[in-house]
């Protein structure tokens, strides 16, 4: 397999591939690359090439068993993409992959690693579990050389089928969410209830709704009754605030247990967010939120909520694994999710 440099008349070059950059100069205005190495010459390019003095050009003569970088990118992108993703036409050999709708990016890390180990092919992605909006760039792909053997791309396509999908967007579901606000001081109107502003607003931003909110005193039985009530009106996710503490008689934990729920995780290795509870009551998810959700822009709630809304069942071990990357840098201006927190 060989690629050959051939000097031909520009009029005969349509469909061939430039072997080098061609400089364009506009006196007093511009000097730079007019046509880049690897550009596939089109009929409309001929007048422009003649204007810059290129009556003859050097082109790549591709063998039948080779692919140009643009063609390779257009085979890689669809091979690795699952649902709710689209890709751009290649520019300089690179194709960008973007989310088509709100959802959670899932990356098959093992399959991605196998592909990137093929040599001369790269697929670069955001971290798995990245919450995305439509148009968010989640990955990009290209080959390293200008041309690549077809067999290499066919091998990638085989790996992509084996680990399919390498990339996918799991849409956020519209869930019926309930709130249990714990605190006699709130119930009696001594302090303002911040649940809607700091908690419900994030639920709504993901496309779900706060179906019902119950304010209860610091009493396990009252918390249990509120959870039972919210489940009874169809709440699929129940968020509790105000009752978690380090004390053995933590009222939220006791209330969740009295409601008959199974506690899957109590505490988390995420800062901010150490005082966190994750439980299930049948198919209903219960999250006990730490007090920091009311005064910090990003906490463990922001890591867990999108996964729940994407329909994922988070296990105790996965909570433990969140310690790796679970330290917020407390930046002056919060950039989450475009930062390392939770990744």
Secondary structure, DSSP 4 states (H G I P E B T S, - for coil): ---EEEEEEGGG-TT-EESS-EEEEETTTEEEEEE-TTPBP-TTHHHHHHHTT-SEEEEEE--TTEEEHHHHHHHHHHHHB-TTEEEPPPBTTBEEEEESSSEEEEE-HHHHHHHHTTSSEEEEEPPTT-EE-TT-EEEEEEESSSEEEHHHHHHHHHHHHHT--SEEEEEPP--EEEEEEE-HHHHTTSS---HIIIIIHHHHHTT-EEEEEEEE-S-HHHHHHHHHHHHHTT-SEEEEES---SSTT-HHHHHHHHTTPEEEEES-S-BS--S-EEEEETTEEEEEE-GGGGT-S--HHHHHHHHHHTT----HHHHHHTTTT-B----SS--TTSSSTT-
